[in-house]
């Protein structure tokens, strides 16, 4: 198999892509696709509030791939989050935007906002529609744990044929920051300003994964210095993960464990030492029904208290290759001690339409 395409396929599998994009142009070495999905669901029992319609990360993307010859291919992708429910509000917000250059042997280099090498290892549980991985998305653009902002990344997959495949990745992020908007009132006049919450100049990460006979094992390391409201920190993460099977087709088992330092937050403050565990057991029937059991917990290791934890039972049914119904119930196990909040059990039923 073409190694550049295999690397892209591994990334797509980690992200949980479940339908092909629409090809709108393919001529003289240039291919253009439009993809994404729209997803809505009816949510009930949400912190005691009335039932309502919610969206589940709807997005629209455009991808262009250019064959440069001699084994090289250039690609560009832009993706926007869509606001489906709030009229007269902003419709689109950037999710992805990058340019890449790949070669059959030498691998692929990409620059922009993109799925990170770290996510290649971490995303094996981030697959269901209703409830997926939570701790990965803590300031993920800044830390590069999922969709990494302003990143230069390299990846390559070495295919050993029947002996499996080894995927390697590395990424770097330069100067970046997270801000918050603060409003003040003086003499009945409201003014706003932006405060810098997090600031970093260099962040780096590496990842490696090996796949053979349906099994996959991964490791990722993410590290860099930052300031949190002017206080210097070193934020880093060690993560291991593994999976067996393909999500939605027969048995699928996956788990992720992360040991984090100043990577996760609570009440807008970084926690010194957290451990996060996420697991999934799913079985996809030939009739198109996929049954899912998922559990996630994040612990403040310094205090020995669970920050949050949830267990969900979910089901997805493929109506057609581009239309999927889903439902599920998430039981809030709550945090402990100072992290204990009002229980937030949730039920959802909805549908997703893939482009």
N, C-alpha and C positions, 0 to 999 in steps of 0.2 A: 504493500500500500504506500502511496505517496506520503513521505514523512511529514511534509508541511501540512497536508490535508489531515493526517492522523493527529497532529498536534491540535489543529482546530477542532477536530472531532472530539478529542479528549476534553477540551475546554467546554464545548457545547454540551457534552454529557454531564459534566460537573454542574453546569448551570441549569440542567433539566429541560433543555429545549425539547418540545413535544410535537412540533409540526414544522414542516419546511416553509420557508418564506416563498412569496410569490415572485417568480422570475418574470420581469417585465421587459428585459432586453438581454440579448446574447448574440453578439455579432463581432467578428474580426478581433477576437481575443478579449472583448470587454463584456462582462456580465453584471447586470444590475438587478437587485432583489429588494422587495419591500416586505417587511415582516413586523412582528409584534403581536399583541393580543389586546382585546378589551375584556375586562372581567368585572362582574358585579355580583353581589350577593345580599340576601336579606339576613341581617344579624339580629338575634334576640338575646335577652338576658345579659345585656352588656352593662355591668355595674348597676343593675337595677333600673336602667333607663328603658324607654320605650323602644320597640323594634324599629329598625330603619334600614335603608338601602346603603351599602358601603361598596367602594371599589377596592379591587385587589391589584395594585400596581399595574394598571393598564399602560401600554407603551406602543409607540410607533417608531420603526427604524428603517433606514435606507442603507444599503450596502452595495458598494461597487468594487469589483475585482478585475484587475487588468493583468493579462498574461504578457510579461515583458520578454519572454524567450529565455533560452539557456537555463531553464529551471527556476527562474525568478517570477514572482507574482507580487503585485502591489495591491493593497486593499484599503478601503476607506469605509468607515461606518459612523453614522450619527443616529442617536436614539433619544427620543423625548418621552418623558412621562406625561400622560394626558390627564386632565381634569374633566371627568365625565359627569360630575354631579352638581357642581356649583356654577350656576349661570352667571355671566358677566364677570367671572373671575379669570385669572390667567389660565389659558388652555394648556400650554406646553411648558415643560421645564427639563433642562438637559439631564439625561442619565448617562449617555456614552457619547464620545466623540474622539476618534483616533485615526491615524494613518499607520499602516503596517507594510513591511516588506519582508517577504518570505522566500526561502529557497528549499528545494527538495532535500538537500544535504546539510546546508549550513544553518537551518532553523529560521526563526522569524523575529523581527524587531519591530516594535510598535511604540508610538508616542501619543499621549493624550489621556483622556479619561476612559478607563477600560477595566474589564474584569482582571483582577490581579493574579500573579502566580500563586500567592498565598491562598486565594479562593479556589484554585485548582485542587488543593488539598482539603480545604475547609468546607467546600460546597457539597460534599457527598450526601449530606442530610437535608440540604436546602432544596427539596424537591416537591413536596405537596403544594397544592394551591391554597388550601385553607390556612394552615399554620406551618411555617417552615422554620428555618433557623433564626433566632432572635439576637443572640449576643454578637454575631458577626457584624451587625449593622450599627453598632455603637460608633458614631463618627467614622463610618467605614471609608468615606472618601478621603478624609484626612489621614487615617492610619493605614489605608490600603488593604483592608481586610476583605473587601468585596469589590465594589466598583471604585477603583483607586483614582483619585484626581491627580492630574498633572504628572503622570507616570511615564517613564521610559522602561519598557519591559522586553526581555528576551526569553524565548522558549524554543525548545527543540525536543523531538521525540525520536529515539533510536529504536527501530523496529527489528526485533530479533526473530521474526517469523513465528515458528511454533514455540520458541522460548520466551515469548512475551514482548513487552515494549517498556522502555524506560523514558519517562518524560522529565525534563529539567527546566526550571524557570528561575529568573532573577528579575528584580525590579528596583527602581530608584525614583524617589520623589524629592524634588527640591523645595524651595521656600513655599510655605503654605500656611494658612491660618483659618481658625473658626471664630466667628464674631457673634455677638448678641446685640440686639437692639434694645436700648434703654430709653424709657420715656420719663421726662421730668415736667413738672408744672410750676410755673413761676408767674405770679400776677395773672392767673387765669389763662396763661399762654402755655400750650403744650409743645415741647420740643423733644426731638429724638436724636440720639447719638448711638454710635456703634462702639462697643468695647471688645477688645481682643481677648478671647477666652483661652484659645490654644494657638501656639505659634511654633513652627519647626522650620529648620533649614535643610536638613538631610534625613531621609528615612530610606532604609534598604531592606530587602527581603529576598529569600531564596526558597525554592520548593523543589521537591523531587517525588516522583510517583512511579510505581512499578505495577504493571498489569499483566496477568497471565491466567488463562482458563477461567475467565469470569471473576477472578479475584483482583483486588486493587488495594495497595498500601501506599500511604503518603506521609511526608513530613514537610513542615514549613516553619521558617523562622523569620520574624519580623521585628526590626529594632530601629531606634533612633532617639535622639535627644529632642526635648521640647520644653516650652515654658507654659505653665498653666496659671493664668492670671499673674504672670511675672515670676512665678516660682519654677526653678529648673527641675526637670524630671528626666529620667530615662524610661521610655515606654517600650516594652518588648513582649513578644509572645513566642512560645514554643507550642506547636500543634502537631498532633498525629491523628491519622484517620485511616479507616479501612472500609471496604464495601465488597459485597458479592452480588452478582447479577445485574440486571438492568431494570430500572424503576418502571413499573407498569407492565412488565412482561415476566410472569412467573415470580419466583421468590427473589426479594430484594432485602438485604440486610446491610445497614451502614451505621457507623458511629464515629464521633469526633470528640477529641479531648484536647483542651487548651489550657496551658498554664500562662497566665497573663500578669504583667506588671504595669500598672497605670494605663491599661488599654480599655477597660470598661468603666462606666460611670453610673452614678446614682445621684439624683437631685442636682444634676449639672456639675458634679465634682468627680474627678477620677479616683478610682479605688486602687489602693496600693498593691494588693495581691488578690487576684481572683482565679478560681478554677471553674471551667465551664465544660459541661458534658452534654452531648446531644446524640440521640440514637433513634433509629427508625427500623421498623419491621413491616414489610409490605408484601402483598401477594396479588399479582395481576392475573385475572382469569382470562381465558380465551374469548369470552363473550364481551370483553371490554370493560369489565368491572375491576377496579383496583382498590383493595382494602388495606388500610394504613393504620398502624399504631405508632405513636411518636411520643418521646419524652425528652424534656430539656431541663437542665438545672444550672444555675450559676451561683457560686458560693464565694463569699468574702472570706478568704483563707486566713486573713489576719485576725478576724474576730471569730471565725468558726461558725458563721451564720449564712444560711441560704439567702441570697438577695432576691431571687425569683425562681419559680419552677412551674412547669406546666406539663400536663399529660393530655394528649388528644387522640380521639378515635375519628378517623376520616374515611371517606369513600369518594372515588372519582369514577365516572362512567363515560366512556368514549361513545358519543352519539354518532359522530362522523370524524374523519381525520382532522377536521378543523373546529369541531364543536365538542365541548366536554362539560358535563354537569358535575357538581361536587357538593358535598355536604359534610358536616362534622360537628363534634362537640369537644371543647377544650376545657378541661378541669384545672382550675387555678389552685395549685398546691400552696400558694402564698410564700412570702419571704418569712424570715424569723427575726425576732427581736425588733430592732429599730427599722428593719426592712418590711415588717408585716403591714400590709395594707388591706383595705376592704377586698374580699374575694371577688374575682371577676370571671366567673364561669361564662362561657360563650357558646352559642349555637349559630351555625351559618348554613345556608343553602343558596347555591347560585350557579352561574354558568360562565364559561370562558370560551371566547371565539378567537381562534388563531388566524392570523393573516397568512 
